[in-house]
Amino acid sequence: MNQLAPLPCSVASVVAALLVGMCVALPAMAATLQVQTQDAAGRPLVDAIVFLESPQAKAAVKPVQGTEIAQVSRQFTPQVTVVPVGTSVQFPNKDTVRHHVYSFSPVKFELKLYTGTAANPVVFDKPGIAVLGCNIHDNMAAWVVIVETPYYGRSGPDGKLALDNVPSGNYRLRIWHQNLAVGAPATEQALSLAATGQSVIVKVSGLTP
């Protein structure tokens, strides 16, 4: 019986590398998630904060640079800010009066009376919703949504948004809006994102006028 000649070492090495490569799991394909947010009556929900959570998303999260929440005309601007966990935020006071900025929610911090830019930024190192106020001006309010994911966005006037370049896989789809009751968590539902992308409609109940 004829025996097969052994492969040359160089060819054998290439074949072995190909076999190993075939055993390695391919990375998840990037997809786009289209989200339509609505209130309980089915009307478009403007400025809803949408984000996707998973262990893989948490591992990929990175702080962003250059985020600030200013005080202008005795109001916070912007009123709602979304940041990945670990992000530092500056709070410049652009008014001619002093402000005392603080959070009275589980995500706590305090910037005592100051003008100009506070000496130290606030590092939001825990996920959650920080409700901001001013100890001098009771009408001032704002929110910081701290997320453990790089996949987040805000709905437009039509209640829609698109999250692009999201790896396919299993997530928790979460929605938060400033008209939810103080302390209310973001709504959530399970989502399995296909490699071809997906469109979902989400209704948020419990909103106040």
C-alpha positions as CSV (number, residue, x, y, z in Angstrom):
1,M,0.0,0.0,0.0
2,N,1.3,3.4,-0.9
3,Q,1.9,5.8,2.0
4,L,1.4,9.5,1.8
5,A,4.5,11.5,2.0
6,P,4.8,13.8,5.1
7,L,4.1,17.4,4.4
8,P,7.0,19.8,4.4
9,C,7.4,21.6,7.7
10,S,6.4,25.0,6.2
11,V,3.2,23.6,4.7
12,A,2.4,21.7,7.9
13,S,2.7,24.9,9.9
14,V,0.4,26.8,7.6
15,V,-2.2,24.0,7.8
16,A,-2.0,23.9,11.6
17,A,-2.4,27.7,11.8
18,L,-5.5,27.5,9.6
19,L,-7.0,24.8,11.7
20,V,-6.5,26.8,14.9
21,G,-8.0,29.8,13.2
22,M,-11.1,27.8,12.3
23,C,-11.5,26.9,16.0
24,V,-11.4,30.5,17.2
25,A,-14.8,32.1,17.5
26,L,-15.4,34.9,15.1
27,P,-16.1,38.4,16.6
28,A,-19.7,39.5,16.7
29,M,-20.8,41.4,13.6
30,A,-21.6,45.1,14.1
31,A,-25.2,46.0,13.6
32,T,-27.6,49.0,13.9
33,L,-30.4,49.2,16.4
34,Q,-33.3,51.5,15.4
35,V,-35.4,52.5,18.3
36,Q,-38.8,54.3,18.3
37,T,-39.6,55.6,21.8
38,Q,-43.2,56.4,22.7
39,D,-45.2,57.5,25.8
40,A,-48.0,55.4,27.1
41,A,-50.4,56.9,24.6
42,G,-48.2,56.0,21.7
43,R,-46.9,59.6,21.1
44,P,-43.2,60.1,20.1
45,L,-41.1,60.5,23.3
46,V,-38.6,63.3,22.8
47,D,-35.2,63.3,24.6
48,A,-35.5,59.7,25.9
49,I,-32.1,58.3,26.9
50,V,-31.6,54.9,25.4
51,F,-28.7,52.5,26.2
52,L,-27.8,48.9,25.9
53,E,-26.2,46.9,28.7
54,S,-24.3,43.6,28.7
55,P,-21.2,42.2,30.3
56,Q,-19.4,42.8,27.0
57,A,-20.6,46.4,26.8
58,K,-19.4,47.0,30.4
59,A,-16.0,45.7,29.5
60,A,-15.8,48.1,26.5
61,V,-16.9,51.3,28.3
62,K,-14.4,54.2,28.4
63,P,-14.7,57.7,29.9
64,V,-15.3,60.6,27.5
65,Q,-13.4,63.9,27.6
66,G,-14.5,67.5,27.6
67,T,-17.9,67.1,29.2
68,E,-19.3,70.1,31.0
69,I,-22.6,71.2,32.6
70,A,-22.7,75.0,32.8
71,Q,-24.8,77.3,34.8
72,V,-26.3,80.0,32.6
73,S,-29.1,82.5,33.5
74,R,-29.6,80.5,36.7
75,Q,-30.3,77.3,34.8
76,F,-28.2,74.2,34.1
77,T,-27.3,73.6,30.5
78,P,-27.6,71.0,29.2
79,Q,-30.5,69.9,31.4
80,V,-29.8,66.2,30.7
81,T,-26.3,64.8,30.2
82,V,-25.3,61.2,29.5
83,V,-21.8,60.0,30.3
84,P,-20.1,56.6,30.5
85,V,-19.0,55.6,34.0
86,G,-15.7,57.1,35.0
87,T,-16.2,60.4,33.1
88,S,-15.1,63.7,34.6
89,V,-17.5,66.6,34.3
90,Q,-16.7,70.3,34.7
91,F,-19.4,72.6,36.1
92,P,-18.5,76.1,35.0
93,N,-20.5,78.9,36.5
94,K,-21.1,81.5,33.7
95,D,-23.5,83.6,35.8
96,T,-22.6,86.7,37.9
97,V,-24.0,85.1,41.0
98,R,-22.6,82.2,43.0
99,H,-24.1,78.7,42.8
100,H,-23.9,75.8,45.2
101,V,-24.3,72.7,43.0
102,Y,-25.1,69.3,44.6
103,S,-26.8,66.0,43.9
104,F,-29.5,64.8,46.3
105,S,-29.8,61.4,44.7
106,P,-27.9,58.1,45.5
107,V,-25.1,59.4,43.1
108,K,-24.0,62.2,45.5
109,F,-21.6,65.1,45.2
110,E,-21.4,68.8,46.3
111,L,-19.7,71.9,44.9
112,K,-20.0,74.6,47.4
113,L,-20.5,78.3,46.6
114,Y,-18.3,79.3,43.7
115,T,-18.1,81.4,40.6
116,G,-16.1,80.6,37.4
117,T,-15.0,77.0,37.1
118,A,-14.8,74.8,40.2
119,A,-11.2,73.7,41.0
120,N,-11.9,70.0,40.6
121,P,-14.2,68.2,38.1
122,V,-16.8,65.7,39.4
123,V,-15.9,62.1,38.5
124,F,-19.0,60.0,38.0
125,D,-17.6,56.6,38.9
126,K,-20.9,54.7,39.6
127,P,-23.8,54.0,37.3
128,G,-27.2,55.6,38.0
129,I,-29.1,58.8,37.8
130,A,-27.7,61.9,39.5
131,V,-30.3,64.6,40.1
132,L,-28.7,68.0,40.3
133,G,-29.9,71.1,42.1
134,C,-28.6,74.4,43.5
135,N,-28.7,75.1,47.2
136,I,-29.3,78.8,46.5
137,H,-31.7,78.6,43.5
138,D,-34.5,76.1,44.0
139,N,-35.7,76.4,40.4
140,M,-32.5,74.9,39.0
141,A,-32.6,71.2,38.2
142,A,-30.7,68.9,35.9
143,W,-29.9,65.2,35.5
144,V,-26.7,63.2,34.7
145,V,-27.3,59.6,33.4
146,I,-24.2,57.5,34.1
147,V,-24.1,54.3,32.0
148,E,-21.9,51.2,31.9
149,T,-21.9,50.9,28.1
150,P,-20.5,52.7,25.0
151,Y,-23.9,52.2,23.2
152,Y,-26.2,55.0,24.2
153,G,-28.1,57.9,22.6
154,R,-31.0,60.3,22.8
155,S,-34.3,60.3,20.9
156,G,-35.0,63.2,18.5
157,P,-38.3,65.2,18.0
158,D,-39.8,62.1,16.3
159,G,-38.9,59.9,19.2
160,K,-36.4,57.9,17.1
161,L,-32.7,57.2,17.3
162,A,-30.2,54.8,15.9
163,L,-27.4,53.1,17.8
164,D,-24.7,52.2,15.2
165,N,-21.8,49.8,15.3
166,V,-23.2,47.6,18.1
167,P,-21.9,44.0,18.2
168,S,-24.8,41.5,17.7
169,G,-25.7,39.6,20.8
170,N,-27.9,39.7,23.9
171,Y,-28.5,43.0,25.8
172,R,-30.8,44.8,28.2
173,L,-32.4,47.7,26.4
174,R,-33.0,50.5,28.9
175,I,-34.9,53.7,28.5
176,W,-34.8,56.7,30.9
177,H,-36.6,60.1,30.7
178,Q,-36.5,63.1,32.9
179,N,-40.3,63.0,33.3
180,L,-40.1,59.7,35.2
181,A,-40.7,60.0,38.9
182,V,-37.6,61.0,40.9
183,G,-35.7,57.9,41.8
184,A,-37.5,55.8,39.3
185,P,-35.1,53.4,37.4
186,A,-34.8,53.2,33.7
187,T,-37.3,50.8,32.1
188,E,-35.7,47.7,30.6
189,Q,-36.4,44.8,28.4
190,A,-34.3,41.9,27.0
191,L,-33.1,42.4,23.4
192,S,-31.3,39.9,21.1
193,L,-29.7,42.1,18.4
194,A,-29.2,40.2,15.1
195,A,-26.2,40.8,12.9
196,T,-28.5,42.2,10.3
197,G,-29.7,44.9,12.6
198,Q,-33.1,45.4,14.2
199,S,-36.0,47.9,14.8
200,V,-37.9,48.1,18.0
201,I,-40.8,50.2,19.4
202,V,-40.6,50.9,23.1
203,K,-43.4,52.5,25.2
204,V,-42.4,54.2,28.5
205,S,-45.2,54.5,31.1
206,G,-45.2,56.4,34.4
207,L,-44.3,59.8,32.9
208,T,-45.4,63.0,34.6
209,P,-46.5,66.0,32.5
